[in-house]
Every structure is written in C-alpha cells, then in structure tokens.
C-alpha cells in the first residue's frame, strides 16, 4: 500500500476518534434556562407548568444526554457514532478490507452534517453557547467527509496528462 493510502487510513482513524471523543465533552450550554413541565402518563397533552428560573440556572448538554433536530430529534451519541463508524469503514476501504461504496459513507456524513448544522443554527441565540464537544465533532466530521470525497474521486483525476514514453 502506498504512503498516501497509509496517511488516509491514519486520518480516517483520527476523524473517528474525534467524533467518538466528543461525546463526553460539553456540546452546548444554556444560560438562564426556563423549565417547563408538560404531559402526562398518556402523552404530551395535558397541563403545562412553567417553573420560575432560580438564580440564573445554567444547563449543559453533552453527547450522551443531548439531542439535535427539527421535526425528527436524534440523540447526539447516535449521530456522532454513525459518522465515526462511517469513518472507520472508510479506513477499512482504504486498507481494502471492505468495499462499501464511498457514496453511502458520504451520505451518512451529509445527514449527520445537516443535524450538526441545525444544532449550530439553534444555538446562535443570546442564551446558548457551543461547547468544545461540538467543535471537536465538527472537525472530525469535516475530516471524515473530505477523506470520503477523496475516495469518490476516480483515480488519476487532477493529474497532468503524461504521454507514453515509447513513441
């Protein structure tokens, strides 16, 4: 295997490690949080009770207890794990152990990227700040997606044309 392929394997492993390592870190912190208790034993229908904020309460979410989404809410741990597994499969593809289409891996990264973008957009308010876990995960996601794009490119694209020397 070439040195470039070995380097890509190492980078895929780093991307997967960044995504998995982001889970215990803080992803978002919400200042002056408001608590609302709603629902009942038979679903969300029922009385809503808004509790007063006690002395500027701050809530933090990490990759294990947070979720992202609009309409469909998915846990952060699931999103990061999907992208980390796709990065690990990309490394196995580089090693020629597996032959899963790079387009399928890229699709997984894109879906996770959409949810991460939604998470970014919803935390841009004045009461929420992004944590280091989110930043680490985005770096891992971008690295994995870039490497997967490299796998999609046909061999030889971007190289200068070199005619045969036997003419």
N, C-alpha and C positions, 0 to 999 in steps of 0.2 A: 504494500500500500504506500502511496506517495506521502510526502511530508505534509502537503496541503490537506489531504484527507485526514491524516492524523490530527492536524490542528483543528479541523472542523469537528472531529469527534470530541476533542477536549472542550471546544467552545459549546457544543451541544450539552455536554455534561455540566459545564458551568451554568448554562441557562437553566437546566433542570434544577440544579442546586439552588440557584437564586429564587426560583419560583417556590420550591419546597421550603427554603429557609425563610421566606417572607411570612409564612403562616403564623408563627408565634409573635411576630412583631406587630406593633400598633399600625393599623391601616387608616383609621380616622378618629379624630377627637371632636366631640360636640360640646361646646360651652353653653351654659345657661339652658340646659335641656329641660323640656317640659314632658312630664309623664302623663300618659292618658291610658286609663284602664277601660277596656270595652269588651263586649262579647259576653258570652255565657256558655253554659255547657252544650248548647245546641247551635253554635256558630257565632258569627260576628254580630248578628242582630241583637240588639239589647241596649241597655243604658250605657252612655259614655260618661265617664267621670274623669275630669281633668284635675290632677293633683297640683297644688302650688309648688313652684320651684323653691327649693330650700337652699338659700345662700349661694346661688350661682353654681348649681350642680353641673359637673362635667362627666360625660360618658365617653368611654373609649371602646373601640371595636378592633379586634384582631382578626386574623384569617380563620380562626376556629369558631368565633361567635358572631361574625358579621355576615351580611348578605348584600348582594347587589342586584339591581334590576328595576325595570319599569314594566308593569304588567306581569311578567314572569320574574319571580325573585329566586335567585340561586345562591346557595351558600358560597362564600369566598373560597373555602377549602376545596370545594368541588371544582370551581373554575381554575384555581391555581394547579390543582392536581391534574386536570385534563391537559393543560398546557405543558406541565412538567413531563407527563407521560408521552405526549406528542414529541417533545424534545428528546426524550430518551429513545424513542423509536427512530427519530431522525439520526441519532448516533448509531443505532444498530443498522440502519440502512447504509450509512457510510461504511460500516465495517462489513457490509454485505451479508449480515446475519439474517436480516429481514428484507423484504421488498415491498413494503406498504407504500402505496402511491404518495408522493410528496404533496400532491394536491389535497388529499384527505387530511394530512397533517396540517397543511396551511389553513384549511377550512376550520379546523379546531382552534388554531391560533387566532383567526379572524373573529370567530364567535366570542372567544374569551376577551379579545381586544374590544369588541363592542360593549361588553358588560363593564370592562375597566373604564372605557370612555364615559359610560353612563355614571359610573361611580365618581369619576372626576367631575363631571358636569354638576352632579347633585351636591358636591362638597365645596363648590366655589362660592357659597354664601358667606355671610359675615360671621356665622356661628360655628362653622366646621372647618377643620384644618386636616390636611392629609398627613399621614404618618409615614415613617420610614419604610414600613412594610409594603405600602402601596408603591412607593418609588422603586424598591428592590424588585418587586414583582413585575413592574412595567419594564424595567431594564432587562430582566430575564425573558419576558415575552417578546420584546423587540429583537433581542439577540436570537432567540429561537426562530422567530418568524423570518428574520433575514437569512439565517442559515438554510431554512426550509426553501425559501425562494431561490437560493443558490442551487439547491438540489433540483429544482424545477427547470432551471436553465439548461438547454441542451449543451452537450459537450462541444467546445470549440467556439461558442458564441462569444464575440468580443475579441477573439484573437485575430491577429492580422493574417491575411492570406499568404501562404508560403508555397510557391510552386515546387513541384518535384525537381530534384537536382539532377536527374538522369536524362534530361532532354538535350 
